[in-house]
């Protein structure tokens, strides 16, 4: 008899990005170079200083040994100071935890607050890796719908109704993946109030925060440590996704729980990258600000080219992404994305991958491409209609 696999894993769909990349490999180049707007990766390299610091740290014997589970002290200190300055709130290094990418930060946060049989509330559309994580852990997924007419932001009363007794946390992504929408500070404050009333954690994933000017005041609240878990990724801002580095800010009780989890997942995040990023946070502040300005230019270029493709409508847009409504009422988003990749040389993610009810949309990661490349998009889209 052939032994079975864990059905919680075996029944998952294959990873989304490799599937989309496979469609792109079928493109024959007739419309010009492939426009890869699928995976959210920086469309520009890290600066020479970052590469130098990474190489220097990687060549050190110190970085080859195990490090602290919670992260390198030098990075925890630097990141706590950075977050304190960013949000005008006193954050201690002991309230930070460094992880191997933000996905691992999410896994750690979820495992710290929920177990099999519990549930996590998410928005719909949702980031597909979050839903897959919960499925693998035997944790239920609950959803609050985010409607196009509301800018894909959740209605506060709908959130209240969705905070049922089995829900242990509400996971929110802002700036959002896949829609790009940025949650206004007042809405985040109201959400945290609801979570506190219900005895539910707010897990706030701010992977793309450096590409938005908006800042909330949640970390200035005296009660934030008993209700908020904030997640972040260094990958996008420092252009080092291959080095897998993320972070968590939370009260020390949560940080202690996350350390227990991390000790059984990876022991410590990559040490060389931690050492290099600790050196880079302050010196590269202007460089990161310049990238934020560049992303705004790319957003402007996207709006201009989409104005030429009238059949395609922006559902939501911001930070890294546009959630684009396609014009094919009788065709699902998976088929539309396949056609775009194979026939037009545009690689993007079907809306269906982000939850039920999103089949009319596609996610395009416009930050991946420069303005000249983005300018080609309108013609490619028109050629498919």
N, C-alpha and C positions, 0 to 999 in steps of 0.2 A: 504493500500500500504506500502510495506517495504521501509524504507528510505535508500538512497544510501550512500555508503562510498565515501570518496574522491578518485576518480579514479587514481590520481597520486600516491596514496599509495596502493590502492586495486590491482592495476595492477603490482605492484612490485613482483618479485620472492621472495619466502621465504628466510630468512637469510641462507647464504651458510654454515656456520660452523655447525649449528645443523643438517642440511641435511647430511653432511659428517659423523658426529658423529653417526647418525642413521645407516649408512651403517656399521660402525665399530662394532656396537653392534650385528650385525648378524654374526660376525666372531666366529668360534667354538673353536679356540685355538690350532688347530692341528699343526700349524707351529711354535708354541711357543708364547710368550707374544706379544700382539699387539704393533706394532711400530707406535706410534702416531706422524706423521710428518705433521699434518694438521694445526691447529691453531698456530700462531706465539706467543708462550709463553716461558718464560725462562725455560730452563731445569735444573735449580738449584735454591735453595731457597735464599732469601735475607740473609745477614749476621746477626748474633745476635744483633749487634749494631742497625741495621735498625729496627728490630722487637722491640727492647727496646724503641727506640725513638718514634715509632708508638704507642706503648702501653702507654707511658708516655703522649703523646699529646692527645690521645683519652680519657684518664682519666682526662683531664683538663676541668674545667667548661668553660674556655675561648673558647675552640674549639666547644662548643655546640651552640654558638650564631652565627648570621650572621657575615660574614667577608666582607672585601672590595671586590667589584665586580671584580676589576682587579687582585686581588690576595693578599695574605698576604705580607705586606711590607718586612718582613724578607726574604721571598723566592724571591720576585722580586729583591731585592738587591743582594742576593746570586747568583741568576741565571744570572743577568746582568753581574756581575763580572766574572762568569764562562764563559759565551759566549764571553765577551771581551777578556779574556785570550786565549780561544780556537781559535778565529779567528784573534787575534791581532788587534782588532778594538774597539773603544770606544762606548759601548752600555750603555745607561742609564736605570735605573730601570723603568722610565716612558715609555720606549720603549718595555716593556714586558707586557704580559698578561697571567695569569695562568688560565687554563681551566680544565674541567673534562674530561681528556683524549684527545688524539690528534684528534680523530674523531670530538669532539666538537670544537676544534680549527679550523678544516677545515670548519665545518658548519658556524662558526662565520666569518671566513675569506671570504667565498663565499658570505654570506649575506651582508657583508660590501661592497662588490664591484660589486655585480650583483643582478638583480631581475628577476621576471618572464618575459620571452620573450628574455632575454639576453642569452649568451652562455659562457661556459667555455671550453677551449681547454685542452685535456688530451692526454697522450700517450696511444697507444694500443700495448701491454697489459696495462690494467689499474687496479688500486685497486678498487674492486667492490663496497666497501662502498662509495667511492667518486662518482661513477656514480649513485648509488641509492640516495644519498643525493641530487644531482642535479635534478633527476627526481621528488622527493618529493616536491622540491621548485619551480617546473615549469621552471627551468633553463635548457637550451639546452646543450647537450653534443656534442662536436666536438672532432675529434681524428686525431692525426698524427701517422702514422704507424711506428713502430720500428721493423726493419727486423732482422731476425736471423743473416744474413751475416754482419750486422753492430753491432753485439753484443747487440741487442735490445736497442740501443741508437738512438735517433731521428736524422735524417739528417737535418742540419741547414736550407737548402733551402726548405725542406718540411715544417718546422716550419714557415718559412716566408710566404709561400703560404697559410698556414692554419690560419694565424692571420687575419681573415676576419672582417668586421666592427662590427658584432654583438658580437664578442668575447671580454669579459671583463678581462679575466685572463687566464694564462696558468699554469695548475697545474702539477707539476713535483714531483716525489718521488725518492729520492736518499739517500742512497742505495735503489734500487727499490724493490717494492712489486708489482708483484710477481717474477721478474726475478733475483733479487739480484745484478744486475749490478750497479756499482758506476759511476756517471757522472764525467768525468774529469773536473777540474776547468776551463780549457779553453772553454769547451763546455757550461758550465753553464754561463760563462761570455758572450759568444756569444749569448746565449738565452736571457739573461737579456738585452743586447744591442738591440736585435730585439724587445723585449717587450717594451722597453723605446721608440723606434722609432715609434711603433704602438700605444702608449698610453695605453698599456695593462699591468696589474699586473702579476708578476711572483710569484705564490704561491709555495714555495719550502718545501715539507714535508721531514724532515730529522729524522724521527722516529728512524731509525737504524744507525745513524751516529756514535755512540759510538763503533760500531763493524767494523769500517773502519778507516784506518789511513789517508785517503784523506781529505784535507781541501781546500775549495775554498776561494777566496778573495772578495766575493761579498759585505760583510759587511764593507770592508775597502774603498769601493767606496763612494765618496762624495754624489752621487745621489741615494744611495740605498733606502733611506726612501721614495722616490717618485716612487718606482717601485717594491720593494721586500717585501714579507710577508713570514717569515720563521716559520715553525711549528716543534714541537718536542714532544716526549713522554718520560716521566719518567718511564713508565711501564716496558719497556724491560731492561733498564740499571740498575734500582734499584730493579728489580724483584717484582714489586708491581702492576700488572695489575688490581687486584681487587680494588685498591684504586683510580683508575681513575684520573690520573693527567697528564696534558699536558701543553704546553706552546706555546706562539706566540711571535715573535720578529718582530716589525714593527715600522714605524714612528708614532708619537703621534696622527696624524689624524686618522689612521687606528685603533689604540688602543682605541681611543675615540668612534669610531663606534662600535667596538667589545664589549665595555662595555655596550652600549645601548642594544645590542643583548643579551648579557649574562644576563642582568637584567631580561629579559623575558624568558630565558631558565632555569636558575638555580640559579641566584643571585650571587652565589660564588662557586668555586670549593671546594671539601672537605677540611676542615680547618686542621684537625689533620694530614692528609698526607702532606699538605703544610708545616706545622711547622716541621714535622720530616725530610722531604727532605731538607729543608733549612739547617738543622744541618748536613745532610749527604753528601752534594755535595763535600766539600773539604776532609773530613776525609776518605771517601770511594773512593777517586780517584785511589789509587793503587789497590783496590779490583776490580774496574771496568776495569782497565787495565789488570788485571789478567783474567777477564772474556773474554776480547777481545782476549787474547792469547789462551784461551781455545776454543773459537769459531774457531780460525784458525786451531787448532788441529782437531776439528771435521770436518772442511772442507777438511783437508788432508785425514782423515779417509773415508770421503764420496768419494773422488776421487779414493781412493784405492779400495773400494768395488764396485764402478761403473765400474772400469776397468775389473772386473770379469763378468759384465753384458753387453757384447758387443752390444747387440741389442738395448740397451737404451743409448741415447746420450745426453750429457750435452749441452743444448742450451745456457744457461747463468748461472752464479753462483757468489755469493758474499754475504758478510754480513750474513744474516739469511737464505737465500733461494737458491735453485737450481730449474731452470726451465728445466725440464727433458723431452726430446722427447721420446715418447713411440713408440714401433715398430709395432703397429697394424694399418696398412694403411686403413683398411676398418671399423675401429671401432672408435667411438668418445671418447673423453677424459672422459666424464661422465661415460660411460659404463666401460672403463678401470679402472677408480678410484673405481667404485663399486666392480669390480672383485678383485682388489688389496686388498680392505678392507675385503671383505667377504671370499676370498679364500686364500690370502697370509698374512692377518693380517697386512697390511700396509695402514695406513690412510693418505690421501693426498688430495689436492684440484685439481679438473679438470681445465685444461687450458681454457675451454669454459666459466668458470665463470669470466674470466678476459677480456672478449671481443671477438668479432668476429675474426675468423681466427686463433685462438689459440687452436683448437681442437686436435692438434698433441702433446700437451704438458700437463704436470702435474707440480703443484708446491709442492715441498717438503720443509718444514721448518726444516732443519737439525739441527739448533741450539737447538731444543727441546730435542735432545737425546744425550747421551754421546757416546764416541768412540766405546765402546763395543757393544752398541745397534746398532749404525750405521753400524758396520761391518757385521751385519746379513742381511743388505738390499740387497746386490748383489745376494745372494742365493734365497731370496724371489722373487726378480724380475725374475731371471732365471726360477723359478718354474712356472711362469705364461705364459711364451712364449711357 
